[in-house]
């Protein structure tokens, strides 16, 4: 019998027991694999498999030649789903020579591609062999074991191979940590130490993620320094890592050690084989020089990250800075040191200062007893004056640029002194902090290599680079000589704390992470952030209902850096960040504090904000210098010891246009260039942008809508639209009942609800529904313009709806009107009206929408059970007085509401005040005359009735639905007066203005159809869409007739 016939016989015997499982077939497969060649071993280690290894590792001696993943005979290899499918995708990327088999079907994969398949039996009425295929399988198995690793010559291929192995390492480490959760293993100890010192809320999965990335880059660094390209192993890696990076060497003492956990060793050794097949030094030589304009490390890391975890980059808020941006900032700091501080050598300055240095030991008396003060003893120490810090150094781009700026000057003056200068005058004052291990490892590699490229040769034992794995946003604590955590990490933290606490940091540069809501600011950084959460003047708390954007990470880094410069008494800050703080009203306290702290501030707005749909002043496309939607700006801020008492002067510049245009401009400009000009930053916002102050003064004479209608709140946040909303009332009710009756995990799976989040959990939603399950809770909700859905509304926060905003929405469950508008907007300006509760993205597609109800209804416990008007009494009375008319009399609340609505739709108002409408809630001009009030109010009433889709206001809709078909919306399009919903059906005579017309951030004529793609339109749907077309064309017509005098009457001010 052949080896395959023996194998099939074994499989049939196991199957005949009737008790077979996937694992019971493995011995037969192991015997088959071992029979192919006497020098080949098929290793199956259950502990490895539990942690993510494939079922068999095929070795010839110590060399791994392939892997085999085995499934049960009833598993269809071509139709795997869920965890099996995800596992296969990971294996195909990471394992170049792989077999997938269920014992009957064998699929052979080479570098992720299936190259051959053979079926040796069918699984029908038992196992039915195909003897004619036995020889084919045997030949394929012999070819499988004959494979040898291919030489890797491309940086892209190497990055992708590294990434694939790192994915498997992450899985293995995650599973090992889970299994060791309650055990005192070395890996668990490292996780706990990392959690204690760096990222306190890090999960097992996230730790495994960054650990795997670091291992991959540690191996890369080692191989880069390998003088023996024919050999490489994890043990050899330990000896090859630069001695200037003690942390990475200590980390690899675990990875390279003889006692490495067997569950992990196999995949680390697999990664080492990848590097053995690659001459990394030659590969990187061909990838570009670090001293050139294109950073090869940056491109290599991005290639790796794109293959390893492309979503990680966004989640971290980390974006690698283009070289022209880095070069501009570093040159600007260098120039400022010369011009503002009188340091002729700029960044290359070697002057010293004397400071008090914390010894880490308690003060003692002359008798050697500890002093009662509890303070640490200090000594006088001489250090460099120009201490440079990048607090979010990433892969070291900014620090590398500093070296590139300094080296030519030093070498031009004294080439023979360069080595000593690096060790005594440069490394001791060039600091970087990084919280992510892989980026940290990359930074050390890059700086080590750029120094080498610059001709540096160690004179003896080189000093370690002053780049540390630490959390910049935590205060440097005094050195503790008895920290009980992993020594390698505690030493790193100690040395980082010394820089934070004792070094007189003079220059802070970099590109800190942007992360929208960066979490609550607590502890040391929380106390510092309080300065930004005050009104200008620093006395009163910031009068903002929601100041969450001040928690963005970049804001925290600016505050931390500003503090370091304040503590030093002088210095310069050079950052590129999100540009939102330049004019957003929420940041007014931050802007005032920056002006109070510094003497001169330069701001270069690079724009490129896709979210705001920014275009150049000429109307051309405006591109970002990064591959992100958020616009960015450079800030250079200077504080001198003999600085001014007044607030800092602010210089502002703009760069618009294509990315390449901006890069070229950055390369050719400096802080003295004409593009910078003084900005008059005035109260109350102190904006760092150029404003028309005359127009601003005129605008601010109007009344603020938030003051006029004081009860208001953001719209309803559902958190799970697919569950909580429906355009069919009965269907929603059935879904709610079913959801309430299921077990939480069953409900999550059935309705595709994904993981729980902070303010919405499946169990909470079910509890809320079951508290009082009633069809009466199903109410209409304004979801998008002219698109009303149904939802289940209890009014309870963190219930079925995430944030129902019941303090306002309860008033809209009864007869009412409400204005919906934005406080800050990237969309169109104005507002929309509703008569039901509404969602938080009804009007603005990007920004939170706020609702201002016209009427306020009493609670059951209120003594006064009458309905109240939601107007400030004094402002309402003043407006009524200005609008009193001999014919129309005194306006009531609805007519005043319509006046406001008309103003918001006045083209001249929107155009004139655009720069203010985008940053804060609208201010409404007082009417110049009673006639003007009543004219605008009448037109506002027409718009209100149209937008509420009142039939009498809409009238005829002469846009017949034409063509034969199934009424299914496919690809909506407009052409020649026709709105096509599919290839054969259309709405005829449609106004072109309706198709492109905007209501806030939406084009309703397009949005309504796109939201129904794949659905057949009913007769009611067709009539509804015809009304939308009419409403939009009429809205445009009426808006063109609204005119107003923007100069208010002399006796009308909000503060009167």
C-alpha positions, 0 to 999 in steps of 0.5 A: 500500500502507498503512504496515502492509502495507509492514511485513508485507511487510518481516517476511515477507522477513526471515522467508524468509531462514531466519536471522531473529533477534529483532534482525533484525526491528527495522529493519522495526518502526522504519520502521513506527513512524517512518511513523506521523507525520513528527514522531515518531522511533523510537530504538533504541540497542543499548547502552541496550537491553543495559542494560535499556531497551525496544527503542524510545523514541518521541519527538516532538522532545525529548519522550518519548511512549511506548515499544515492546518487540519480541519475535520472531514466535514469542513468545506475548505472553500466555504469557511466562515467566521473565526476559521476564515479569519484564521485562514486569512492570517495564515495565508499572509504569514506562512509562505508554504502552507497546506490546508486539509480536512483529511480528504481535500488538500489545498497547497498554498505558496506565498498566499496563492493556492497553487494546487488542490487534490481530493483523495476521498469524498465525504458521502455516506461515510468516506469514499476513497479516490485511489486514482488521486493518491499518487497526485497527493504524494507528489504534491507532498514531496514538492511541499517539503522540497521548498526553500525560502526565497531571497527577499530583495524588495523593501515592500515585500519585506515589510509585508512579510514582517507584517504577516508574521507580526499578526500571528505573533500578536495572536499568539501573545494574546492567547498566551496572556489570556491563558496566563491571566492568573499566573506569574509568568515573565510575559504577564509581568511585562504586561503588568509593568507596561500597564502600571507605567505607560498605558494604564487602561491597556488591554491584553489584546492591545499590549500583544499588538504593540509587543508584536510590532516591537518584536518585528522592528527589533528583529529588523534593527538587529538584522540591519546591523548584521555583518554575517548575512548568511546566518540570523536567529533570535539569539543572534538578534540580541547581540546585534542590537545597538548598545545605545538602545538598552531598553530594546536589548533588555526586551530581547533578553526575553525574546532571545533567551533559552527559556522563551515560552515554547508557545511563542518560540515557533513564530519568533523563529519563523520571523527570524527566518524571514530576515535570514532570507533578506539582506536588510542592509542592502534593501535599505540602501536601495530605499533612499538615504536618511539624509535625503528629502524622502525618509526611507524609514518613514515609507518603510514603516508606513508600508509595514503598518498598512499591511499589519493594521491599517486602521491602527494609524487612525485609531492612534491619531498618529500621522507621520510628518512630511519632510518639508513641514519638519524642515520648516519647523526646525529651521524656524526654531533655529532662526528664533534661537538666533534672533530672539535669544541671541544664540549665534549657533542656534540649535548647535549652541553648546552654552551651559547653565547651572541648575538644581538637580534632584538626586532622588534621595531625601534631604538629610541633616548633618547627622545623617537623619532624614529632614521632616520636609520630606523633600529630595536633596538637590545638587548644582549641575551644569547642563546645556542651555539649548535642551530640545524635546520632541514629546511625541517623537514617533519614528524620530523625524524631528530629532533626525532633522535637528541632527541634519541641521546641526551636522554641516555647521559643526563639520564645516568648522571642525570636522575632526571634532564631530565624533566628540561633539555628538557624544558630549554636546548633542546626545545629552541635550536631544530628547524624545518621548514615545509611548508606542514601543514599535515607534520607539524602536524605530526612532532609536534605529533611525537616529543611530543610522543617521548619525552613522550617515553623518560620519559619526564613529563612536569614540568608545562606549557611546552614550545611550540616546536620550529617547525614552519609552514614556507617557509624556502627559504624566508628570516626572516623579522623583527617582525611586530606587526600589520600584517593584516592577519589571526592571527594564521598564522601570529604569526607562521610566526613571530616566525619562522622569529625570528629563521631565523633572530636571532638564531645563527644556528650551525647545519643544518640537514635533507633531503630537497626535490628534485624537478628537476626544482624547479622554478626560484630562486627569492627574497632573495634565488634568490640573494643567488643562484647567488653565484652558478651561477658563474664560479669557482672563483666567478667572471664570470657568469656561462658559461652554456646555460641552468642552470635550474638544479641549481633551484632544491629545494635541491640545494636551501636548500643547499645554504640557509643552507650554508648561515646560517652557514656562518652568524654564522661564524661556523657550520656543514651541514648534508644532504642527497640529489640528488647526481647529483651535485657531478660531473655534470659540471653545478654545478661546481660553486656550488662545488667551493662555497662549498669548499670556504665556508667550511673547510672540506667536507665529501661526501658519494655517496649512488648511486642507480641511476636507471636513469643512470642504475648504477651497482656495480663495480662488475656489480651487481644490485645497489639499492637505499636507497629510493624507487626512481630512482634518486641516492642520496648522504650524505654530511657533511660539517664543517666550523670553525671560525679559518678555512683554507684560502685554499679551503676545503679538500674533503673526498669521499666514495662510498656505492654500492649494495643491500639496506640492505647492504647499511643500515648495512654499514651506521649503522656500519660506521662513518666519520673516516672509511677507506671508505673515502679518499681524493679527488683531486678536480681540475679545471675547474669542481672541481668534488666531485668524484674520477677521474683518473686525468691522463686520464682526462688530456689526454681527455682534450687535444682534442677539444670540439665538442661545440667549433668545431661546435659552432652553436647547439641547443637542439632538437625539443620539441613537448609537445604533440606527439599524436597530432603533430607527425604521420608516415603518412603525409596525416593523419597528414595534415588532423588532423592539419586542423581539429585541427585548425578549432575546438574550443579550448576546443573541440580540447582538448577533441577530441585529449586528450591534457590534461591541458595547460602547461607553454610553450604549450597551445591549443589556442597558437597551433591553432593560430600558425597553422592558421597564415599560414595554408599550407601543405608545413609546413609538414616536416619529423622529426627524432623521434627515431633511424631509425624512421622518422615521420612527423610533422607540422613545423612553426618554432615559439616557443610556437606554434604547437610545444612547442620548435621548436629550429628554430635557428638550425632546419631551417638549417636542412629543407634544404640539410644538415647533423647533429650530434646528441649527449648529453651534459650529459647522462645516456645512451650510449656514442657517437652520431647519424646522421640525415639529417632532423629536429630532436626531443629532445629524438632522441638519449638519452632516458633520457637526452636532445639531442643536434644537431650540423648541418654541414651547416648553411644557410643564412637568407633572410636578410643576404648579403652573401647568400652562405652556410657556414660550421659550423666549427670554422675556426681555429680549422678546419684549424688545423685539416686539417693540421694534416690530410693532406695526400700525397694520400688523400690530405686535408679533406673537411667538410664531411670527417672531420664530418665523422672523428668525427663520427668515433671517437664517435663510437670507442670502445676504446674511449668510454671505456677510456673516459666514466666518462667524456663522461657522464658529458659533450659534447664530446671532440674529440682527434686530429688524431695521424697521417694522416693515422689514420685520414683517416682510422677513417673518412672512417669508420665514413662515412660507419656508417653515410651512414648506419645510414641515411639508404642509400640503397647502404650502407645497401645492402642485408637484408637476414632476411625473414619474415616468418609465416602466420598471420595478421602481427600485432605486439603483444609481440616482442621477440627474440629466436633462431635467430628469431625475433617474432612479434606475436605467429606465425610470425617472421623475420628469421636468425636475428643476435642476436647482432642486437636484443640487440644492443644499439644506445644511450638509445635505442635498435632500433630492440626492440624499433621500434617494441614496438612502433608499438604494436597492428599495422599490419606491411605493406610490406614497414614496413617489409622491413624497419625492415629488414634494421634495423637488417642489419644496427645494425649488420653492425654497430657492425662489423664496430665499432670493426675495429675502433682503434685510438691512444688516445695520441695526437700529440705534436703540437695539442691542442685546445688552440694553 
